Amino acid sequence: MKIRFTETVLRDANQSLIATRMPIAEFEKILPVMNKAGYYSLECWGGATFDSCLRYLDEDPWERLRRINAACPDTKLQMLLRGQNLLGYKHYPDDVVRLFVKKSVENGIDVIRIFDALNDLRNVETATAAALQAGAEVQGTICYTISPIHNLASFVETAKGWKALGVQYLCVKDMAGIMSPKQAYDIVLAIKAATGLPVAVHTHATTGLAFMTYLKAAEAGADVIDTAISCFSGGTAQPATETLQYVLKEYGYETGLKDDKLREINNYFKAYRAQCLASGLLNPIVMATDTDALTYQIPGGMLSNLVAQLTAQNKLDELPDVLAEVPNVRRDLGYPPLVTPMSQMVGVQATSNVLYGRYQNISKEIKAYVKGEYGRAPGKISDELKKTILINEEPITCRYADLLEPAVEKARKELGSLAKCDEDVLSYIAFPTQAEAFLKAREEKRNRTVKYTIVKTES
């Protein structure tokens, strides 16, 4: 029996525990060891890493990827892609999606885990086709959630839809750590039987279920599980790599992992974890087991962001009320799975409802969702909310990207000489304000370096 591990410390564990604030300087030295540890893949890009590099870390996300790739020639690099949303919070035109996927693979990505927040497969067709054409392994992702309209049959149908798109792998993505061991066993068994495809399982340790969930997923035939090196595991991140390696080996599974390398990796990250605790970047709240998440279903990254937002407003005492409001907002929106960007949208609206009154302020993203810009809502949206937002408009029923004009050439012209390559253009399209500021600062730094070199040469 074999089962492989995807290590998440460079992306999801980092995102879930410290809001994706880990700069490459803190992990680049350990990459050669990670490369030799025997992982199936290193999840190191996508999700919020792109935004965080530009917004907080003063890094070029593409250069970050290239440096990771150079240090890890023997291990697959994996990214998380939000379908037509890419790495942003809205839908992008097809020309942007195709170029982004192509450049991701060219810069070092081997595995692309693609999902749509609503499990609306119309929103993943372009990205999937582009990834397959570029030679990437595509993990077609089923966003797991619990609601009156989500069940085993609906997940199996989504899995069949993914297979029809030609993906090589399926992934069951449990963003909030709410998938029980029995549910994991049933889902893995059912989608493998229905599709014949290998299956990766992703969960979080938030509710305390994750270790048991992974064990039952393995028994059902899961091929890959997502874990985090132990000092960056637990809480809203993934369960510990070393613990599951230990347990699964006892059950006779071959994992390919090397215990000595895992110890070296963990010892390396312990120092950075201590820094994060000392600075307050790692908040003890996100390290706790929270069974209330079985009710409010908030994923790790969403919880850490809610804590950060409320802390910044001196309103952290309102967190219990915000968490209680999340299921109400979700019901009003037709039970979307709480995964990016829906998790952020629902979280922001729930916070606004608690602080300022229910739907007194409605975010532009929620308005766009109700209008149909994010795709087909899984269930029925509240009539009152639709009436408030749509007024006399008709909702969009087609694939929203079909209504969008191409954007690559327009962005290229807007950037002019600031853009040195397609990657710069894509950064600007994804996060215009942050990317433009980053590119201008890079240009100024380059000009200063050239002037200094000229002066030094002449002297």
TORKOL-4160 file (C-alpha; in steps of 0.2 Angstrom, whole numbers, padded with zeros to 4 digits, m for minus):
459
<pt num="1" X="0000" Y="0000" Z="0000"/>
<pt num="2" X="0006" Y="0017" Z="m0005"/>
<pt num="3" X="0001" Y="0035" Z="0001"/>
<pt num="4" X="0011" Y="0051" Z="m0003"/>
<pt num="5" X="0012" Y="0067" Z="0006"/>
<pt num="6" X="0010" Y="0085" Z="0000"/>
<pt num="7" X="0019" Y="0097" Z="0012"/>
<pt num="8" X="0010" Y="0114" Z="0015"/>
<pt num="9" X="0022" Y="0124" Z="0026"/>
<pt num="10" X="0026" Y="0135" Z="0011"/>
<pt num="11" X="0008" Y="0139" Z="0007"/>
<pt num="12" X="m0007" Y="0134" Z="0016"/>
<pt num="13" X="0000" Y="0131" Z="0033"/>
<pt num="14" X="0009" Y="0148" Z="0031"/>
<pt num="15" X="m0007" Y="0156" Z="0025"/>
<pt num="16" X="m0018" Y="0148" Z="0039"/>
<pt num="17" X="m0007" Y="0152" Z="0054"/>
<pt num="18" X="0002" Y="0168" Z="0049"/>
<pt num="19" X="m0009" Y="0176" Z="0035"/>
<pt num="20" X="0005" Y="0171" Z="0022"/>
<pt num="21" X="0018" Y="0183" Z="0029"/>
<pt num="22" X="0033" Y="0171" Z="0027"/>
<pt num="23" X="0046" Y="0179" Z="0016"/>
<pt num="24" X="0057" Y="0168" Z="0005"/>
<pt num="25" X="0072" Y="0173" Z="0015"/>
<pt num="26" X="0065" Y="0163" Z="0030"/>
<pt num="27" X="0064" Y="0146" Z="0020"/>
<pt num="28" X="0076" Y="0147" Z="0005"/>
<pt num="29" X="0090" Y="0139" Z="0014"/>
<pt num="30" X="0080" Y="0123" Z="0019"/>
<pt num="31" X="0073" Y="0120" Z="0001"/>
<pt num="32" X="0087" Y="0108" Z="m0004"/>
<pt num="33" X="0083" Y="0097" Z="0011"/>
<pt num="34" X="0064" Y="0098" Z="0007"/>
<pt num="35" X="0068" Y="0093" Z="m0011"/>
<pt num="36" X="0076" Y="0077" Z="m0004"/>
<pt num="37" X="0063" Y="0073" Z="0009"/>
<pt num="38" X="0052" Y="0062" Z="m0002"/>
<pt num="39" X="0037" Y="0072" Z="m0003"/>
<pt num="40" X="0025" Y="0070" Z="m0017"/>
<pt num="41" X="0024" Y="0088" Z="m0020"/>
<pt num="42" X="0028" Y="0105" Z="m0011"/>
<pt num="43" X="0013" Y="0116" Z="m0011"/>
<pt num="44" X="0022" Y="0133" Z="m0012"/>
<pt num="45" X="0012" Y="0145" Z="m0023"/>
<pt num="46" X="m0005" Y="0151" Z="m0027"/>
<pt num="47" X="m0018" Y="0155" Z="m0014"/>
<pt num="48" X="m0014" Y="0171" Z="m0005"/>
<pt num="49" X="0005" Y="0170" Z="m0008"/>
<pt num="50" X="0004" Y="0180" Z="m0024"/>
<pt num="51" X="m0005" Y="0194" Z="m0016"/>
<pt num="52" X="0005" Y="0194" Z="0000"/>
<pt num="53" X="0022" Y="0195" Z="m0010"/>
<pt num="54" X="0016" Y="0211" Z="m0018"/>
<pt num="55" X="0006" Y="0218" Z="m0004"/>
<pt num="56" X="0017" Y="0214" Z="0012"/>
<pt num="57" X="0033" Y="0206" Z="0008"/>
<pt num="58" X="0041" Y="0217" Z="m0006"/>
<pt num="59" X="0044" Y="0201" Z="m0017"/>
<pt num="60" X="0041" Y="0197" Z="m0035"/>
<pt num="61" X="0030" Y="0182" Z="m0034"/>
<pt num="62" X="0036" Y="0175" Z="m0050"/>
<pt num="63" X="0054" Y="0177" Z="m0044"/>
<pt num="64" X="0050" Y="0168" Z="m0028"/>
<pt num="65" X="0043" Y="0153" Z="m0038"/>
<pt num="66" X="0059" Y="0153" Z="m0049"/>
<pt num="67" X="0070" Y="0152" Z="m0034"/>
<pt num="68" X="0060" Y="0138" Z="m0026"/>
<pt num="69" X="0061" Y="0129" Z="m0043"/>
<pt num="70" X="0079" Y="0131" Z="m0044"/>
<pt num="71" X="0082" Y="0124" Z="m0027"/>
<pt num="72" X="0070" Y="0109" Z="m0029"/>
<pt num="73" X="0073" Y="0100" Z="m0045"/>
<pt num="74" X="0068" Y="0083" Z="m0039"/>
<pt num="75" X="0051" Y="0087" Z="m0031"/>
<pt num="76" X="0035" Y="0093" Z="m0039"/>
<pt num="77" X="0030" Y="0111" Z="m0035"/>
<pt num="78" X="0011" Y="0113" Z="m0033"/>
<pt num="79" X="0000" Y="0128" Z="m0033"/>
<pt num="80" X="m0018" Y="0132" Z="m0029"/>
<pt num="81" X="m0028" Y="0141" Z="m0043"/>
<pt num="82" X="m0045" Y="0148" Z="m0041"/>
<pt num="83" X="m0051" Y="0144" Z="m0058"/>
<pt num="84" X="m0057" Y="0159" Z="m0067"/>
<pt num="85" X="m0052" Y="0169" Z="m0052"/>
<pt num="86" X="m0034" Y="0164" Z="m0053"/>
<pt num="87" X="m0026" Y="0171" Z="m0038"/>
<pt num="88" X="m0038" Y="0186" Z="m0036"/>
<pt num="89" X="m0055" Y="0189" Z="m0030"/>
<pt num="90" X="m0065" Y="0191" Z="m0046"/>
<pt num="91" X="m0066" Y="0183" Z="m0063"/>
<pt num="92" X="m0053" Y="0187" Z="m0076"/>
<pt num="93" X="m0055" Y="0186" Z="m0095"/>
<pt num="94" X="m0050" Y="0169" Z="m0104"/>
<pt num="95" X="m0034" Y="0177" Z="m0112"/>
<pt num="96" X="m0028" Y="0182" Z="m0094"/>
<pt num="97" X="m0032" Y="0164" Z="m0088"/>
<pt num="98" X="m0023" Y="0156" Z="m0102"/>
<pt num="99" X="m0007" Y="0166" Z="m0101"/>
<pt num="100" X="m0007" Y="0165" Z="m0082"/>
<pt num="101" X="m0007" Y="0146" Z="m0082"/>
<pt num="102" X="0006" Y="0145" Z="m0096"/>
<pt num="103" X="0018" Y="0156" Z="m0087"/>
<pt num="104" X="0015" Y="0147" Z="m0070"/>
<pt num="105" X="0021" Y="0131" Z="m0078"/>
<pt num="106" X="0035" Y="0139" Z="m0087"/>
<pt num="107" X="0041" Y="0147" Z="m0071"/>
<pt num="108" X="0041" Y="0130" Z="m0062"/>
<pt num="109" X="0024" Y="0124" Z="m0057"/>
<pt num="110" X="0021" Y="0105" Z="m0060"/>
<pt num="111" X="0005" Y="0102" Z="m0051"/>
<pt num="112" X="m0010" Y="0114" Z="m0052"/>
<pt num="113" X="m0024" Y="0111" Z="m0040"/>
<pt num="114" X="m0039" Y="0120" Z="m0048"/>
<pt num="115" X="m0055" Y="0124" Z="m0039"/>
<pt num="116" X="m0071" Y="0134" Z="m0041"/>
<pt num="117" X="m0078" Y="0141" Z="m0025"/>
<pt num="118" X="m0096" Y="0136" Z="m0030"/>
<pt num="119" X="m0091" Y="0120" Z="m0038"/>
<pt num="120" X="m0097" Y="0127" Z="m0054"/>
<pt num="121" X="m0086" Y="0118" Z="m0067"/>
<pt num="122" X="m0090" Y="0131" Z="m0081"/>
<pt num="123" X="m0078" Y="0142" Z="m0071"/>
<pt num="124" X="m0063" Y="0130" Z="m0072"/>
<pt num="125" X="m0064" Y="0124" Z="m0090"/>
<pt num="126" X="m0052" Y="0137" Z="m0097"/>
<pt num="127" X="m0039" Y="0135" Z="m0084"/>
<pt num="128" X="m0040" Y="0116" Z="m0085"/>
<pt num="129" X="m0038" Y="0116" Z="m0103"/>
<pt num="130" X="m0023" Y="0128" Z="m0102"/>
<pt num="131" X="m0015" Y="0118" Z="m0088"/>
<pt num="132" X="m0016" Y="0102" Z="m0098"/>
<pt num="133" X="m0010" Y="0110" Z="m0114"/>
<pt num="134" X="0005" Y="0117" Z="m0104"/>
<pt num="135" X="0010" Y="0099" Z="m0098"/>
<pt num="136" X="0005" Y="0101" Z="m0079"/>
<pt num="137" X="m0004" Y="0088" Z="m0069"/>
<pt num="138" X="m0021" Y="0095" Z="m0065"/>
<pt num="139" X="m0030" Y="0090" Z="m0048"/>
<pt num="140" X="m0048" Y="0094" Z="m0051"/>
<pt num="141" X="m0055" Y="0099" Z="m0034"/>
<pt num="142" X="m0071" Y="0096" Z="m0026"/>
<pt num="143" X="m0074" Y="0109" Z="m0012"/>
<pt num="144" X="m0081" Y="0100" Z="0002"/>
<pt num="145" X="m0095" Y="0108" Z="0013"/>
<pt num="146" X="m0110" Y="0103" Z="0023"/>
<pt num="147" X="m0127" Y="0110" Z="0019"/>
<pt num="148" X="m0145" Y="0105" Z="0015"/>
<pt num="149" X="m0140" Y="0104" Z="m0003"/>
<pt num="150" X="m0123" Y="0096" Z="m0003"/>
<pt num="151" X="m0121" Y="0077" Z="m0001"/>
<pt num="152" X="m0112" Y="0062" Z="m0007"/>
<pt num="153" X="m0121" Y="0061" Z="m0024"/>
<pt num="154" X="m0118" Y="0079" Z="m0028"/>
<pt num="155" X="m0099" Y="0077" Z="m0024"/>
<pt num="156" X="m0099" Y="0062" Z="m0035"/>
<pt num="157" X="m0107" Y="0071" Z="m0049"/>
<pt num="158" X="m0094" Y="0085" Z="m0048"/>
<pt num="159" X="m0080" Y="0072" Z="m0048"/>
<pt num="160" X="m0087" Y="0065" Z="m0064"/>
<pt num="161" X="m0088" Y="0082" Z="m0072"/>
<pt num="162" X="m0070" Y="0084" Z="m0068"/>
<pt num="163" X="m0065" Y="0068" Z="m0076"/>
<pt num="164" X="m0074" Y="0074" Z="m0092"/>
<pt num="165" X="m0063" Y="0089" Z="m0092"/>
<pt num="166" X="m0048" Y="0077" Z="m0094"/>
<pt num="167" X="m0039" Y="0079" Z="m0077"/>
<pt num="168" X="m0027" Y="0067" Z="m0071"/>
<pt num="169" X="m0031" Y="0068" Z="m0052"/>
<pt num="170" X="m0045" Y="0073" Z="m0041"/>
<pt num="171" X="m0044" Y="0082" Z="m0024"/>
<pt num="172" X="m0057" Y="0083" Z="m0010"/>
<pt num="173" X="m0054" Y="0100" Z="m0002"/>
<pt num="174" X="m0060" Y="0102" Z="0015"/>
<pt num="175" X="m0056" Y="0120" Z="0019"/>
<pt num="176" X="m0063" Y="0121" Z="0037"/>
<pt num="177" X="m0058" Y="0104" Z="0044"/>
<pt num="178" X="m0076" Y="0099" Z="0045"/>
<pt num="179" X="m0075" Y="0082" Z="0035"/>
<pt num="180" X="m0077" Y="0068" Z="0048"/>
<pt num="181" X="m0068" Y="0051" Z="0046"/>
<pt num="182" X="m0083" Y="0043" Z="0040"/>
<pt num="183" X="m0087" Y="0056" Z="0027"/>
<pt num="184" X="m0069" Y="0055" Z="0021"/>
<pt num="185" X="m0070" Y="0037" Z="0019"/>
<pt num="186" X="m0087" Y="0037" Z="0010"/>
<pt num="187" X="m0082" Y="0051" Z="m0002"/>
<pt num="188" X="m0065" Y="0044" Z="m0007"/>
<pt num="189" X="m0072" Y="0027" Z="m0010"/>
<pt num="190" X="m0087" Y="0034" Z="m0020"/>
<pt num="191" X="m0077" Y="0046" Z="m0031"/>
<pt num="192" X="m0063" Y="0033" Z="m0035"/>
<pt num="193" X="m0076" Y="0020" Z="m0039"/>
<pt num="194" X="m0085" Y="0032" Z="m0050"/>
<pt num="195" X="m0070" Y="0039" Z="m0059"/>
<pt num="196" X="m0055" Y="0028" Z="m0057"/>
<pt num="197" X="m0044" Y="0043" Z="m0054"/>
<pt num="198" X="m0032" Y="0045" Z="m0040"/>
<pt num="199" X="m0037" Y="0056" Z="m0026"/>
<pt num="200" X="m0029" Y="0069" Z="m0015"/>
<pt num="201" X="m0037" Y="0074" Z="0001"/>
<pt num="202" X="m0035" Y="0091" Z="0009"/>
<pt num="203" X="m0041" Y="0096" Z="0027"/>
<pt num="204" X="m0037" Y="0107" Z="0042"/>
<pt num="205" X="m0034" Y="0102" Z="0060"/>
<pt num="206" X="m0046" Y="0116" Z="0066"/>
<pt num="207" X="m0059" Y="0105" Z="0073"/>
<pt num="208" X="m0048" Y="0090" Z="0079"/>
<pt num="209" X="m0054" Y="0078" Z="0066"/>
<pt num="210" X="m0040" Y="0079" Z="0054"/>
<pt num="211" X="m0029" Y="0065" Z="0060"/>
<pt num="212" X="m0043" Y="0053" Z="0060"/>
<pt num="213" X="m0050" Y="0059" Z="0044"/>
<pt num="214" X="m0034" Y="0056" Z="0035"/>
<pt num="215" X="m0032" Y="0038" Z="0042"/>
<pt num="216" X="m0050" Y="0034" Z="0036"/>
<pt num="217" X="m0046" Y="0042" Z="0019"/>
<pt num="218" X="m0030" Y="0031" Z="0018"/>
<pt num="219" X="m0041" Y="0016" Z="0021"/>
<pt num="220" X="m0053" Y="0021" Z="0007"/>
<pt num="221" X="m0038" Y="0022" Z="m0005"/>
<pt num="222" X="m0033" Y="0040" Z="m0005"/>
<pt num="223" X="m0017" Y="0042" Z="m0014"/>
<pt num="224" X="m0010" Y="0059" Z="m0007"/>
<pt num="225" X="m0014" Y="0069" Z="0009"/>
<pt num="226" X="m0009" Y="0086" Z="0013"/>
<pt num="227" X="0001" Y="0089" Z="0029"/>
<pt num="228" X="0012" Y="0102" Z="0037"/>
<pt num="229" X="0029" Y="0100" Z="0046"/>
<pt num="230" X="0025" Y="0098" Z="0064"/>
<pt num="231" X="0030" Y="0115" Z="0071"/>
<pt num="232" X="0019" Y="0124" Z="0058"/>
<pt num="233" X="0005" Y="0111" Z="0060"/>
<pt num="234" X="m0011" Y="0110" Z="0070"/>
<pt num="235" X="m0024" Y="0123" Z="0073"/>
<pt num="236" X="m0031" Y="0131" Z="0057"/>
<pt num="237" X="m0016" Y="0123" Z="0047"/>
<pt num="238" X="m0014" Y="0105" Z="0042"/>
<pt num="239" X="m0010" Y="0090" Z="0054"/>
<pt num="240" X="0008" Y="0086" Z="0057"/>
<pt num="241" X="0018" Y="0077" Z="0043"/>
<pt num="242" X="0029" Y="0067" Z="0055"/>
<pt num="243" X="0014" Y="0061" Z="0065"/>
<pt num="244" X="0005" Y="0054" Z="0050"/>
<pt num="245" X="0021" Y="0047" Z="0043"/>
<pt num="246" X="0023" Y="0037" Z="0059"/>
<pt num="247" X="0005" Y="0031" Z="0060"/>
<pt num="248" X="0004" Y="0026" Z="0042"/>
<pt num="249" X="0020" Y="0017" Z="0042"/>
<pt num="250" X="0014" Y="0007" Z="0056"/>
<pt num="251" X="m0001" Y="0002" Z="0046"/>
<pt num="252" X="0010" Y="m0004" Z="0032"/>
<pt num="253" X="0009" Y="0011" Z="0020"/>
<pt num="254" X="0024" Y="0016" Z="0010"/>
<pt num="255" X="0026" Y="0035" Z="0010"/>
<pt num="256" X="0043" Y="0038" Z="0002"/>
<pt num="257" X="0047" Y="0051" Z="0016"/>
<pt num="258" X="0064" Y="0051" Z="0025"/>
<pt num="259" X="0063" Y="0054" Z="0044"/>
<pt num="260" X="0080" Y="0062" Z="0045"/>
<pt num="261" X="0075" Y="0075" Z="0032"/>
<pt num="262" X="0059" Y="0078" Z="0041"/>
<pt num="263" X="0068" Y="0081" Z="0058"/>
<pt num="264" X="0080" Y="0093" Z="0049"/>
<pt num="265" X="0066" Y="0103" Z="0041"/>
<pt num="266" X="0056" Y="0104" Z="0057"/>
<pt num="267" X="0071" Y="0110" Z="0067"/>
<pt num="268" X="0074" Y="0123" Z="0054"/>
<pt num="269" X="0057" Y="0130" Z="0055"/>
<pt num="270" X="0056" Y="0130" Z="0074"/>
<pt num="271" X="0066" Y="0146" Z="0075"/>
<pt num="272" X="0055" Y="0155" Z="0063"/>
<pt num="273" X="0040" Y="0150" Z="0073"/>
<pt num="274" X="0047" Y="0156" Z="0089"/>
<pt num="275" X="0050" Y="0173" Z="0080"/>
<pt num="276" X="0031" Y="0173" Z="0074"/>
<pt num="277" X="0025" Y="0170" Z="0092"/>
<pt num="278" X="0036" Y="0183" Z="0099"/>
<pt num="279" X="0031" Y="0196" Z="0087"/>
<pt num="280" X="0012" Y="0192" Z="0088"/>
<pt num="281" X="0011" Y="0186" Z="0070"/>
<pt num="282" X="0006" Y="0169" Z="0076"/>
<pt num="283" X="m0009" Y="0172" Z="0086"/>
<pt num="284" X="m0013" Y="0158" Z="0099"/>
<pt num="285" X="m0031" Y="0159" Z="0094"/>
<pt num="286" X="m0028" Y="0151" Z="0077"/>
<pt num="287" X="m0018" Y="0137" Z="0086"/>
<pt num="288" X="m0032" Y="0131" Z="0097"/>
<pt num="289" X="m0044" Y="0116" Z="0093"/>
<pt num="290" X="m0061" Y="0124" Z="0089"/>
<pt num="291" X="m0076" Y="0113" Z="0088"/>
<pt num="292" X="m0087" Y="0127" Z="0085"/>
<pt num="293" X="m0080" Y="0127" Z="0067"/>
<pt num="294" X="m0091" Y="0112" Z="0064"/>
<pt num="295" X="m0106" Y="0124" Z="0065"/>
<pt num="296" X="m0098" Y="0140" Z="0057"/>
<pt num="297" X="m0087" Y="0130" Z="0044"/>
<pt num="298" X="m0074" Y="0144" Z="0043"/>
<pt num="299" X="m0057" Y="0139" Z="0035"/>
<pt num="300" X="m0041" Y="0142" Z="0042"/>
<pt num="301" X="m0035" Y="0157" Z="0032"/>
<pt num="302" X="m0052" Y="0165" Z="0034"/>
<pt num="303" X="m0051" Y="0163" Z="0053"/>
<pt num="304" X="m0034" Y="0171" Z="0054"/>
<pt num="305" X="m0039" Y="0185" Z="0043"/>
<pt num="306" X="m0055" Y="0188" Z="0053"/>
<pt num="307" X="m0044" Y="0189" Z="0069"/>
<pt num="308" X="m0032" Y="0201" Z="0061"/>
<pt num="309" X="m0046" Y="0212" Z="0054"/>
<pt num="310" X="m0055" Y="0213" Z="0071"/>
<pt num="311" X="m0039" Y="0216" Z="0080"/>
<pt num="312" X="m0035" Y="0230" Z="0069"/>
<pt num="313" X="m0052" Y="0238" Z="0073"/>
<pt num="314" X="m0050" Y="0235" Z="0092"/>
<pt num="315" X="m0066" Y="0224" Z="0090"/>
<pt num="316" X="m0059" Y="0206" Z="0093"/>
<pt num="317" X="m0072" Y="0204" Z="0107"/>
<pt num="318" X="m0085" Y="0204" Z="0093"/>
<pt num="319" X="m0077" Y="0188" Z="0086"/>
<pt num="320" X="m0090" Y="0176" Z="0093"/>
<pt num="321" X="m0104" Y="0186" Z="0086"/>
<pt num="322" X="m0096" Y="0187" Z="0069"/>
<pt num="323" X="m0093" Y="0168" Z="0069"/>
<pt num="324" X="m0111" Y="0166" Z="0073"/>
<pt num="325" X="m0117" Y="0177" Z="0059"/>
<pt num="326" X="m0107" Y="0168" Z="0046"/>
<pt num="327" X="m0119" Y="0153" Z="0044"/>
<pt num="328" X="m0134" Y="0166" Z="0042"/>
<pt num="329" X="m0125" Y="0175" Z="0028"/>
<pt num="330" X="m0121" Y="0159" Z="0020"/>
<pt num="331" X="m0139" Y="0153" Z="0021"/>
<pt num="332" X="m0144" Y="0169" Z="0013"/>
<pt num="333" X="m0132" Y="0167" Z="m0001"/>
<pt num="334" X="m0138" Y="0149" Z="m0006"/>
<pt num="335" X="m0125" Y="0139" Z="0004"/>
<pt num="336" X="m0109" Y="0143" Z="m0005"/>
<pt num="337" X="m0094" Y="0133" Z="0001"/>
<pt num="338" X="m0083" Y="0144" Z="0012"/>
<pt num="339" X="m0067" Y="0144" Z="0001"/>
<pt num="340" X="m0058" Y="0159" Z="m0006"/>
<pt num="341" X="m0065" Y="0170" Z="m0012"/>
<pt num="342" X="m0082" Y="0166" Z="m0005"/>
<pt num="343" X="m0075" Y="0164" Z="0013"/>
<pt num="344" X="m0068" Y="0181" Z="0013"/>
<pt num="345" X="m0084" Y="0188" Z="0005"/>
<pt num="346" X="m0095" Y="0180" Z="0018"/>
<pt num="347" X="m0083" Y="0184" Z="0032"/>
<pt num="348" X="m0083" Y="0203" Z="0028"/>
<pt num="349" X="m0102" Y="0203" Z="0026"/>
<pt num="350" X="m0104" Y="0194" Z="0042"/>
<pt num="351" X="m0092" Y="0207" Z="0051"/>
<pt num="352" X="m0101" Y="0221" Z="0043"/>
<pt num="353" X="m0118" Y="0214" Z="0049"/>
<pt num="354" X="m0112" Y="0213" Z="0067"/>
<pt num="355" X="m0104" Y="0230" Z="0068"/>
<pt num="356" X="m0116" Y="0240" Z="0058"/>
<pt num="357" X="m0132" Y="0231" Z="0056"/>
<pt num="358" X="m0138" Y="0217" Z="0045"/>
<pt num="359" X="m0135" Y="0221" Z="0027"/>
<pt num="360" X="m0134" Y="0240" Z="0031"/>
<pt num="361" X="m0118" Y="0239" Z="0021"/>
<pt num="362" X="m0117" Y="0227" Z="0007"/>
<pt num="363" X="m0100" Y="0224" Z="m0001"/>
<pt num="364" X="m0098" Y="0225" Z="m0020"/>
<pt num="365" X="m0092" Y="0207" Z="m0020"/>
<pt num="366" X="m0108" Y="0201" Z="m0012"/>
<pt num="367" X="m0118" Y="0212" Z="m0025"/>
<pt num="368" X="m0108" Y="0204" Z="m0039"/>
<pt num="369" X="m0111" Y="0187" Z="m0032"/>
<pt num="370" X="m0130" Y="0189" Z="m0031"/>
<pt num="371" X="m0130" Y="0196" Z="m0049"/>
<pt num="372" X="m0122" Y="0180" Z="m0055"/>
<pt num="373" X="m0104" Y="0186" Z="m0058"/>
<pt num="374" X="m0096" Y="0172" Z="m0048"/>
<pt num="375" X="m0106" Y="0158" Z="m0056"/>
<pt num="376" X="m0121" Y="0148" Z="m0051"/>
<pt num="377" X="m0126" Y="0149" Z="m0033"/>
<pt num="378" X="m0127" Y="0131" Z="m0026"/>
<pt num="379" X="m0144" Y="0135" Z="m0018"/>
<pt num="380" X="m0158" Y="0148" Z="m0017"/>
<pt num="381" X="m0152" Y="0165" Z="m0013"/>
<pt num="382" X="m0163" Y="0175" Z="m0001"/>
<pt num="383" X="m0177" Y="0184" Z="m0010"/>
<pt num="384" X="m0175" Y="0199" Z="0001"/>
<pt num="385" X="m0157" Y="0200" Z="m0003"/>
<pt num="386" X="m0160" Y="0198" Z="m0021"/>
<pt num="387" X="m0173" Y="0212" Z="m0021"/>
<pt num="388" X="m0162" Y="0224" Z="m0012"/>
<pt num="389" X="m0147" Y="0221" Z="m0024"/>
<pt num="390" X="m0155" Y="0217" Z="m0041"/>
<pt num="391" X="m0169" Y="0230" Z="m0040"/>
<pt num="392" X="m0175" Y="0228" Z="m0058"/>
<pt num="393" X="m0160" Y="0219" Z="m0065"/>
<pt num="394" X="m0160" Y="0202" Z="m0071"/>
<pt num="395" X="m0146" Y="0190" Z="m0064"/>
<pt num="396" X="m0133" Y="0184" Z="m0076"/>
<pt num="397" X="m0135" Y="0165" Z="m0080"/>
<pt num="398" X="m0121" Y="0162" Z="m0093"/>
<pt num="399" X="m0103" Y="0159" Z="m0089"/>
<pt num="400" X="m0098" Y="0177" Z="m0083"/>
<pt num="401" X="m0081" Y="0176" Z="m0092"/>
<pt num="402" X="m0090" Y="0175" Z="m0109"/>
<pt num="403" X="m0095" Y="0193" Z="m0106"/>
<pt num="404" X="m0077" Y="0200" Z="m0102"/>
<pt num="405" X="m0066" Y="0208" Z="m0115"/>
<pt num="406" X="m0048" Y="0202" Z="m0117"/>
<pt num="407" X="m0037" Y="0211" Z="m0105"/>
<pt num="408" X="m0019" Y="0207" Z="m0108"/>
<pt num="409" X="m0015" Y="0219" Z="m0122"/>
<pt num="410" X="m0024" Y="0233" Z="m0113"/>
<pt num="411" X="m0014" Y="0230" Z="m0097"/>
<pt num="412" X="0002" Y="0229" Z="m0107"/>
<pt num="413" X="m0001" Y="0246" Z="m0114"/>
<pt num="414" X="m0006" Y="0254" Z="m0098"/>
<pt num="415" X="0010" Y="0248" Z="m0090"/>
<pt num="416" X="0022" Y="0253" Z="m0104"/>
<pt num="417" X="0040" Y="0252" Z="m0100"/>
<pt num="418" X="0037" Y="0246" Z="m0082"/>
<pt num="419" X="0032" Y="0229" Z="m0089"/>
<pt num="420" X="0048" Y="0219" Z="m0093"/>
<pt num="421" X="0039" Y="0203" Z="m0096"/>
<pt num="422" X="0022" Y="0194" Z="m0097"/>
<pt num="423" X="0024" Y="0190" Z="m0079"/>
<pt num="424" X="0024" Y="0209" Z="m0074"/>
<pt num="425" X="0008" Y="0211" Z="m0084"/>
<pt num="426" X="m0001" Y="0197" Z="m0076"/>
<pt num="427" X="0004" Y="0204" Z="m0059"/>
<pt num="428" X="m0003" Y="0220" Z="m0063"/>
<pt num="429" X="m0019" Y="0213" Z="m0070"/>
<pt num="430" X="m0021" Y="0202" Z="m0054"/>
<pt num="431" X="m0017" Y="0216" Z="m0041"/>
<pt num="432" X="m0016" Y="0233" Z="m0051"/>
<pt num="433" X="m0012" Y="0245" Z="m0036"/>
<pt num="434" X="0001" Y="0233" Z="m0027"/>
<pt num="435" X="0009" Y="0228" Z="m0043"/>
<pt num="436" X="0011" Y="0245" Z="m0050"/>
<pt num="437" X="0019" Y="0251" Z="m0034"/>
<pt num="438" X="0031" Y="0236" Z="m0034"/>
<pt num="439" X="0036" Y="0238" Z="m0052"/>
<pt num="440" X="0039" Y="0257" Z="m0050"/>
<pt num="441" X="0050" Y="0254" Z="m0034"/>
<pt num="442" X="0059" Y="0240" Z="m0044"/>
<pt num="443" X="0062" Y="0253" Z="m0058"/>
<pt num="444" X="0069" Y="0266" Z="m0046"/>
<pt num="445" X="0080" Y="0254" Z="m0038"/>
<pt num="446" X="0087" Y="0248" Z="m0055"/>
<pt num="447" X="0090" Y="0266" Z="m0060"/>
<pt num="448" X="0099" Y="0270" Z="m0044"/>
<pt num="449" X="0110" Y="0254" Z="m0047"/>
<pt num="450" X="0114" Y="0260" Z="m0064"/>
<pt num="451" X="0119" Y="0277" Z="m0059"/>
<pt num="452" X="0130" Y="0271" Z="m0045"/>
<pt num="453" X="0139" Y="0259" Z="m0057"/>
<pt num="454" X="0142" Y="0273" Z="m0069"/>
<pt num="455" X="0149" Y="0284" Z="m0056"/>
<pt num="456" X="0160" Y="0271" Z="m0048"/>
<pt num="457" X="0166" Y="0266" Z="m0065"/>
<pt num="458" X="0171" Y="0284" Z="m0070"/>
<pt num="459" X="0179" Y="0287" Z="m0053"/>
